[in-house]
C-alpha cells in the first residue's frame, strides 16, 4: 500500500520550499501525487524531479575552487559558494559539526584533524579559507597565542599552503583579541608575506553591526592575494588597505537603530523556548524595582548584597562589604548601591520581602540596566541572564553569540511570555541560509553558531578581495 506524505514533509526532505513542491505536482513532475482539497499528497518514496535550471547551472564551470579548514558548520562554505566557488576539501575535528556539514553541503572530501592531512593529498585549489582556533587569542583562552599548542594550528595552515603554490587567495578569521598583541600579528604577517602574498596592512576588525546586521561581534579578518596576480593600479604596495576594501567610515561604527534586533525573529517560535517561571518572575520583579525607584540613566550594576539591607550603622555596612580591601572601582559601586537603597528604603524593603529576593540565587540578586531612557519597558528590550546578573540592553543589536552558551531573551508578544531566541533566529544573526539544517541538541546548535563566522561579512570581503586579481588577458600581456 502506498504511503503518502505532505508537501511540507517532502519539501524538508528535498531541501526546497513547499510552494516549489506544489508547483512540481501541478506540472505533473511527481508521479503518483494527487490533490485532496487544496492539499497535494505525495508518495513517500517519490524521487525529487530533475530541475533543468539546476542542471544548466551545473554545466557551467565554477569560478574557483577552495578548501575549508577548521570548517565548523560551513560559514565560509556558504559565502564562497555564493561567490561561485566549489569546495574540494573540508577539515573539521568536531563530530557533530562534521555531521551538520555533510547534511548541508555536497563536498565529498570532509576530513578530521588537520594535523593528519598531508598537503599533497589535496587537489589543486584557488582559495584557502580558515577560521583557525580562537582560544589561544581569546580572553577566555588566557591569550597565550602562539605559545599554546592550539596556536600552532596556524602553522598547519602554512604547511598546507607550502604544498600548493597555485593558491591565489587566503581568507582567515579569528577573534578580536588576535589584533591586541603585536607579536602574534607580526608572526602571521611574516609567514604570509614570505610566501609571496600581499596581505591586509593590519588585522581587519569588523562586526556585523558595522553593516547594519543586529549583532555586535568583532572579529579579525586577514585577506591575502598572491603578489603576481594583483592589479597594480589598485594595490600599489605590499599591503591591502582598509580604503582598498571600501571600509572607510564603516569599521568601528555601529549602523543599527532601535528595534533592529527584532528583525531576525521568526513568526511562530515553538513554546519550548519560553523561559522558566522563576526567570520570568525575576525579570518582572526587576522591572517593578526599576520603575519603583525611577531608574533611568545609571552607570553601575545593582547588587542587593551592597544595599546594606537592615543595617543602619554605616561603619557596620562598610565592614559587611570588606570596603577597605576592595578595589576602587568596586568601592564606587558599593557606595552608589547604598545611596540608591537609602533613597528608596521603604520601597526596596517591601520589594525584597515581596519577591523573597534574599533567598534567590546570586545571579538573580544582580541587575544591569543598559538602556538609559531609550527603553521605557523591559518587554521592549534584549535580556541576558549571566553570572553577573540580569542584564538589559537596547534592542539595537544582540551581544555576540558565543560558544559558551548564553542565549539572549526577548519578549514574545504572541505568547505573552519571555523566551530565548531560537536556533533558527541565532542562525539568522549569522546570516545562514534559511534552508540550513542543524544536527544535535539546542545547546550544541547554539555552540556551533557561536563558533561560526558571519556569512554576509565573508561574502562582502571575498567579493572585494577577488576583484583585486588582474584580468587574465592583462596577465598574459595581451
C-alpha positions as CSV (number, residue, x, y, z in Angstrom):
1,X,0.0,0.0,0.0
2,X,1.4,3.4,-1.0
3,X,2.0,5.8,1.9
4,X,1.5,9.5,1.2
5,X,3.1,12.5,2.9
6,X,2.5,16.2,2.8
7,X,4.2,18.8,0.7
8,X,6.0,20.2,3.8
9,X,7.5,16.8,4.7
10,X,8.8,16.2,1.1
11,X,10.0,19.8,0.9
12,X,12.1,19.3,4.1
13,X,13.5,16.1,2.7
14,X,14.4,17.6,-0.7
15,X,15.6,21.0,0.7
16,X,13.2,23.1,-1.3
17,X,10.0,25.1,-0.4
18,X,6.5,23.7,-0.1
19,X,5.4,26.1,-2.8
20,X,8.0,24.6,-5.2
21,X,6.8,21.1,-4.4
22,X,3.2,22.1,-5.2
23,X,4.3,23.7,-8.5
24,X,6.0,20.4,-9.5
25,X,2.9,18.4,-8.6
26,X,0.7,20.8,-10.6
27,X,3.1,20.4,-13.6
28,X,2.9,16.6,-13.3
29,X,6.5,16.2,-12.4
30,X,5.9,13.9,-9.4
31,X,4.4,10.6,-10.4
32,X,1.6,9.4,-8.1
33,X,0.9,12.8,-6.5
34,X,-2.7,13.8,-6.2
35,X,-4.6,16.7,-4.8
36,X,-7.1,16.3,-1.9
37,X,-9.0,19.5,-1.5
38,X,-6.4,22.2,-1.5
39,X,-3.5,19.9,-0.4
40,X,-1.2,17.8,-2.5
41,X,-0.4,14.3,-1.2
42,X,2.9,12.8,-2.4
43,X,4.0,9.1,-2.4
44,X,6.6,8.8,0.5
45,X,9.0,7.1,-1.9
46,X,8.8,9.8,-4.6
47,X,12.1,11.0,-6.0
48,X,12.9,14.6,-6.5
49,X,12.4,15.6,-10.1
50,X,15.4,16.8,-12.1
51,X,15.4,20.6,-12.2
52,X,16.5,21.7,-15.6
53,X,17.6,25.0,-14.2
54,X,19.9,23.3,-11.7
55,X,21.3,21.1,-14.5
56,X,22.1,24.1,-16.7
57,X,23.8,25.7,-13.8
58,X,25.8,22.5,-13.1
59,X,27.1,22.6,-16.7
60,X,28.6,26.0,-16.0
61,X,32.1,25.8,-14.8
62,X,32.6,27.1,-11.2
63,X,34.5,30.3,-10.9
64,X,37.1,29.0,-8.4
65,X,37.8,26.1,-6.0
66,X,38.5,26.4,-2.3
67,X,39.3,24.4,0.8
68,X,37.6,25.0,4.1
69,X,39.9,24.4,7.1
70,X,38.6,24.4,10.7
71,X,35.3,24.4,8.8
72,X,32.8,24.2,11.7
73,X,29.4,24.1,10.2
74,X,30.4,25.9,7.0
75,X,30.0,29.6,7.3
76,X,33.0,30.0,4.9
77,X,31.4,27.4,2.6
78,X,28.2,29.4,2.2
79,X,29.9,32.6,1.4
80,X,32.3,31.0,-1.1
81,X,29.6,29.1,-2.8
82,X,27.5,32.3,-3.1
83,X,30.5,33.8,-4.9
84,X,30.8,30.9,-7.3
85,X,33.2,28.6,-5.5
86,X,33.4,24.9,-5.3
87,X,34.7,23.2,-2.1
88,X,37.1,20.4,-2.9
89,X,38.1,19.6,0.7
90,X,36.9,20.5,4.2
91,X,38.5,19.8,7.6
92,X,36.8,19.8,10.9
93,X,37.5,17.8,14.1
94,X,34.2,18.1,15.9
95,X,32.0,15.1,15.0
96,X,28.6,16.9,15.4
97,X,29.8,19.8,13.2
98,X,31.0,17.3,10.6
99,X,27.6,15.6,10.6
100,X,26.0,19.1,10.1
101,X,28.4,20.0,7.3
102,X,27.8,16.8,5.4
103,X,24.0,17.3,5.7
104,X,24.1,20.7,4.1
105,X,26.9,20.5,1.5
106,X,27.8,18.2,-1.3
107,X,31.6,18.2,-0.5
108,X,32.7,14.6,-0.7
109,X,36.1,15.1,0.9
110,X,35.4,16.0,4.5
111,X,38.3,15.2,6.8
112,X,39.1,15.4,10.5
113,X,42.2,16.6,12.3
114,X,44.2,19.0,10.1
115,X,47.5,17.7,11.6
116,X,46.9,14.4,9.9
117,X,46.3,15.9,6.5
118,X,49.2,15.8,4.0
119,X,49.3,18.7,1.7
120,X,49.9,16.5,-1.4
121,X,46.7,14.6,-0.6
122,X,44.6,17.7,-1.5
123,X,43.9,18.5,-5.1
124,X,44.7,21.9,-6.6
125,X,42.6,24.8,-5.3
126,X,42.4,28.6,-5.7
127,X,41.3,29.9,-2.3
128,X,42.3,28.8,1.2
129,X,39.7,29.6,3.9
130,X,40.4,29.0,7.6
131,X,38.7,30.2,10.8
132,X,41.6,28.7,12.8
133,X,41.2,28.0,16.6
134,X,40.5,31.2,18.5
135,X,41.0,30.0,22.1
136,X,44.8,30.9,22.2
137,X,43.9,34.5,21.4
138,X,40.6,34.9,23.2
139,X,40.1,36.3,26.7
140,X,38.5,33.1,27.7
141,X,41.7,31.2,26.5
142,X,44.0,33.4,28.5
143,X,45.5,34.9,25.3
144,X,48.6,32.6,25.2
145,X,48.7,33.0,21.4
146,X,51.4,31.1,19.6
147,X,52.8,29.8,22.9
148,X,49.9,27.4,23.1
149,X,49.6,24.2,21.0
150,X,46.3,25.3,19.5
151,X,48.0,28.5,18.3
152,X,50.4,26.3,16.3
153,X,47.4,25.3,14.1
154,X,48.3,28.4,12.1
155,X,51.5,26.6,11.1
156,X,49.5,23.7,9.8
157,X,47.8,26.1,7.5
158,X,51.2,27.3,6.3
159,X,52.3,23.7,5.8
160,X,49.3,23.0,3.5
161,X,49.9,26.3,1.8
162,X,53.5,25.3,1.1
163,X,52.3,22.3,-0.8
164,X,50.1,24.4,-3.0
165,X,51.9,27.2,-4.8
166,X,48.9,27.6,-7.1
167,X,46.8,29.2,-4.3
168,X,45.6,32.7,-5.3
169,X,43.8,33.9,-2.2
170,X,43.7,33.3,1.5
171,X,40.9,34.4,3.9
172,X,41.5,33.9,7.6
173,X,39.2,34.7,10.6
174,X,39.8,34.9,14.3
175,X,38.8,36.6,17.5
176,X,39.2,40.3,18.1
177,X,42.0,39.8,20.6
178,X,44.3,38.5,17.9
179,X,44.9,42.1,17.0
180,X,45.8,43.1,20.5
181,X,49.3,41.5,20.6
182,X,51.7,42.9,18.0
183,X,53.9,39.8,18.3
184,X,51.1,37.5,17.2
185,X,50.3,39.7,14.3
186,X,53.9,40.0,13.3
187,X,54.3,36.2,13.1
188,X,51.2,35.9,10.9
189,X,52.2,38.8,8.7
190,X,55.8,37.5,8.2
191,X,54.7,33.9,7.4
192,X,52.2,35.1,4.8
193,X,54.4,37.7,3.2
194,X,57.4,35.4,2.8
195,X,55.1,33.1,0.8
196,X,54.7,35.8,-1.8
197,X,51.3,37.2,-0.6
198,X,50.0,40.8,-0.4
199,X,48.1,40.9,2.9
200,X,45.9,43.4,4.8
201,X,48.1,46.1,6.3
202,X,46.6,45.4,9.7
203,X,44.1,42.9,11.0
204,X,40.7,44.0,9.7
205,X,38.4,44.2,12.6
206,X,34.7,44.0,11.6
207,X,31.4,43.4,13.3
208,X,28.0,42.5,11.7
209,X,26.7,45.7,13.3
210,X,29.1,47.7,11.1
211,X,26.9,46.6,8.2
212,X,23.5,47.2,9.9
213,X,23.2,43.5,10.9
214,X,21.9,43.3,14.5
215,X,24.8,41.6,16.3
216,X,27.9,43.1,18.0
217,X,30.6,40.6,17.2
218,X,34.0,42.0,16.5
219,X,36.3,39.5,14.6
220,X,39.6,39.8,12.9
221,X,39.8,39.1,9.1
222,X,43.1,38.6,7.3
223,X,42.9,38.8,3.5
224,X,45.7,37.8,1.1
225,X,46.3,37.8,-2.7
226,X,49.3,36.3,-4.4
227,X,51.6,39.1,-5.5
228,X,51.8,38.2,-9.2
229,X,48.0,38.3,-9.5
230,X,47.4,41.7,-8.1
231,X,46.0,44.6,-10.0
232,X,48.9,47.1,-9.5
233,X,46.7,50.0,-10.3
234,X,44.7,49.3,-7.1
235,X,47.3,47.6,-4.9
236,X,50.3,49.7,-5.2
237,X,52.5,48.4,-2.3
238,X,52.9,45.3,-0.2
239,X,49.5,45.6,1.6
240,X,45.8,45.7,1.2
241,X,44.5,48.8,2.9
242,X,41.1,49.5,4.6
243,X,40.4,52.0,1.8
244,X,41.1,49.4,-0.8
245,X,38.4,47.3,0.8
246,X,35.9,50.1,0.8
247,X,35.6,50.0,4.6
248,X,36.5,53.7,5.3
249,X,33.7,55.0,7.5
250,X,32.2,51.6,8.2
251,X,34.8,50.0,10.5
252,X,34.1,50.5,14.3
253,X,30.8,52.2,13.6
254,X,27.5,50.6,14.7
255,X,24.9,51.1,12.0
256,X,22.0,49.6,13.9
257,X,19.0,51.5,15.1
258,X,16.4,50.9,17.8
259,X,14.3,47.8,17.0
260,X,16.7,46.3,14.5
261,X,17.3,43.4,16.9
262,X,13.7,42.2,16.4
263,X,14.2,41.9,12.7
264,X,15.7,38.4,13.0
265,X,12.8,36.9,15.0
266,X,10.6,34.2,13.5
267,X,6.8,34.5,13.3
268,X,5.9,31.4,15.3
269,X,8.6,30.2,17.7
270,X,8.0,26.8,19.5
271,X,6.8,27.0,23.1
272,X,9.9,25.1,24.3
273,X,11.9,28.3,24.1
274,X,9.7,30.1,26.7
275,X,11.9,30.7,29.8
276,X,11.0,29.0,33.1
277,X,8.6,30.6,35.6
278,X,11.3,31.7,38.1
279,X,13.3,33.5,35.4
280,X,10.3,35.3,34.2
281,X,9.3,36.2,37.7
282,X,12.7,37.7,38.3
283,X,12.7,39.7,35.1
284,X,9.4,41.2,36.0
285,X,10.5,41.8,39.6
286,X,13.4,43.8,38.5
287,X,11.2,45.8,36.1
288,X,9.0,46.6,39.2
289,X,12.1,47.6,41.0
290,X,13.3,49.8,38.1
291,X,10.0,51.7,37.9
292,X,9.6,51.9,41.6
293,X,13.0,53.6,42.1
294,X,12.8,55.6,38.9
295,X,16.0,54.3,37.4
296,X,16.8,55.7,34.0
297,X,20.4,56.5,33.2
298,X,22.5,54.6,35.7
299,X,26.3,54.0,35.4
300,X,26.7,51.0,37.7
301,X,25.2,47.5,38.3
302,X,22.7,47.0,41.1
303,X,23.7,44.5,43.8
304,X,21.3,43.6,46.5
305,X,24.2,42.5,48.7
306,X,25.6,46.1,48.6
307,X,22.3,47.7,49.8
308,X,23.1,47.1,53.4
309,X,19.6,45.7,54.0
310,X,18.6,46.0,57.6
311,X,21.9,47.7,58.5
312,X,21.5,51.2,59.9
313,X,25.1,51.9,61.0
314,X,27.3,53.0,58.2
315,X,30.5,51.6,59.7
316,X,28.8,48.2,60.1
317,X,27.7,48.4,56.5
318,X,31.2,49.2,55.2
319,X,32.6,46.3,57.2
320,X,30.0,44.0,55.7
321,X,31.3,44.9,52.3
322,X,35.0,44.5,53.3
323,X,35.3,48.1,52.0
324,X,38.9,48.7,52.9
325,X,40.2,45.7,50.9
326,X,38.2,46.0,47.7
327,X,39.5,47.9,44.6
328,X,38.4,51.5,43.9
329,X,36.1,50.6,41.1
330,X,34.2,48.3,43.3
331,X,34.1,50.8,46.1
332,X,32.2,53.2,43.8
333,X,29.6,50.5,43.0
334,X,29.1,49.8,46.7
335,X,28.7,53.5,47.6
336,X,26.2,54.0,44.7
337,X,24.2,51.0,45.7
338,X,24.0,52.1,49.3
339,X,22.8,55.6,48.2
340,X,20.1,54.0,45.9
341,X,18.9,51.9,48.8
342,X,18.7,54.6,51.4
343,X,16.9,57.0,48.9
344,X,14.3,54.3,48.3
345,X,14.4,52.3,51.5
346,X,10.7,51.8,52.2
347,X,10.0,50.6,48.6
348,X,13.1,48.4,48.4
349,X,12.5,46.7,51.8
350,X,8.9,45.8,50.8
351,X,10.1,44.7,47.3
352,X,12.8,42.4,48.8
353,X,10.2,40.8,51.1
354,X,7.5,40.5,48.4
355,X,9.8,38.7,46.0
356,X,11.8,36.8,48.6
357,X,15.0,38.2,47.0
358,X,17.5,37.3,49.7
359,X,16.7,33.6,49.2
360,X,17.3,33.8,45.4
361,X,20.4,32.5,43.7
362,X,23.1,35.2,43.4
363,X,22.7,35.9,39.7
364,X,19.1,36.9,40.4
365,X,20.3,39.4,43.0
366,X,22.2,41.5,40.5
367,X,20.8,43.7,37.7
368,X,22.2,45.9,35.0
369,X,20.0,48.4,33.1
370,X,21.9,49.5,29.9
371,X,19.1,51.1,28.1
372,X,19.2,54.6,29.6
373,X,16.0,56.4,28.8
374,X,15.7,54.9,25.3
375,X,13.6,52.0,26.6
376,X,10.6,52.6,28.9
377,X,9.6,49.0,29.4
378,X,11.6,45.8,29.8
379,X,9.3,44.0,27.4
380,X,10.9,46.0,24.6
381,X,14.5,45.2,25.4
382,X,17.1,42.5,25.0
383,X,17.9,40.5,28.1
384,X,20.7,38.2,29.1
385,X,20.9,36.2,32.3
386,X,24.6,35.8,33.2
387,X,26.8,35.2,36.2
388,X,27.0,38.9,36.5
389,X,23.2,39.1,36.8
390,X,20.2,40.1,34.7
391,X,21.5,42.4,32.0
392,X,19.0,44.5,29.9
393,X,20.1,46.4,26.8
394,X,18.6,48.4,23.9
395,X,17.0,46.4,21.1
396,X,19.6,47.7,18.5
397,X,21.7,44.6,18.3
398,X,22.4,41.4,20.2
399,X,25.5,40.7,22.1
400,X,27.9,38.3,20.4
401,X,26.8,34.7,20.0
402,X,29.4,32.8,21.9
403,X,30.4,29.2,22.1
404,X,29.8,29.3,25.8
405,X,26.0,29.3,25.6
406,X,24.4,32.5,26.9
407,X,21.3,32.8,24.8
408,X,19.6,36.2,24.6
409,X,16.0,36.6,25.8
410,X,13.2,38.6,24.2
411,X,9.5,39.2,24.9
412,X,7.2,37.3,22.6
413,X,4.0,39.3,22.2
414,X,2.1,36.4,20.7
415,X,3.0,34.0,23.5
416,X,2.8,36.8,26.2
417,X,6.0,35.4,27.7
418,X,9.7,36.0,27.6
419,X,11.6,33.4,25.6
420,X,15.1,32.6,24.3
421,X,15.9,33.3,20.7
422,X,15.6,30.0,18.8
423,X,18.5,28.3,17.0
424,X,16.9,29.4,13.7
425,X,16.9,33.0,14.9
426,X,20.6,32.6,16.1
427,X,21.3,31.4,12.5
428,X,19.6,34.5,11.2
429,X,22.1,36.5,13.3
430,X,24.9,34.8,11.4
431,X,23.1,35.2,8.1
432,X,22.9,31.5,7.4
433,X,20.8,30.3,4.5
434,X,17.2,29.7,5.6
435,X,17.4,26.1,4.2
436,X,20.3,25.3,6.5
437,X,19.6,22.2,8.6
438,X,21.2,21.5,12.0
439,X,22.3,18.4,13.9
440,X,22.4,18.0,17.6
441,X,20.8,19.4,20.7
442,X,19.8,23.1,21.0
443,X,22.9,23.6,23.2
444,X,25.1,22.1,20.5
445,X,23.5,24.2,17.8
446,X,23.9,27.5,19.8
447,X,27.6,26.5,20.3
448,X,28.1,25.7,16.6
449,X,26.7,29.1,15.7
450,X,28.7,30.8,18.4
451,X,31.9,29.3,16.8
452,X,30.8,30.2,13.3
453,X,31.6,33.1,11.0
454,X,29.2,35.7,9.8
455,X,28.3,34.7,6.2
456,X,27.4,38.2,5.0
457,X,30.7,39.7,6.1
458,X,32.6,36.9,4.3
459,X,30.6,37.5,1.1
460,X,31.5,41.2,1.1
461,X,35.1,40.6,1.9
462,X,35.5,37.7,-0.6
463,X,33.9,39.7,-3.4
464,X,36.2,42.6,-2.8
465,X,39.3,40.5,-2.4
466,X,38.7,38.6,-5.7
467,X,38.2,41.9,-7.5
468,X,41.9,42.7,-6.9
469,X,43.0,40.0,-9.3
470,X,44.3,41.3,-12.6
471,X,42.5,40.3,-15.8
472,X,43.9,37.1,-17.3
473,X,44.5,38.9,-20.7
474,X,46.4,41.6,-19.0
475,X,48.4,39.0,-17.1
476,X,49.3,37.3,-20.4
477,X,50.3,40.7,-21.9
478,X,47.6,40.8,-24.5
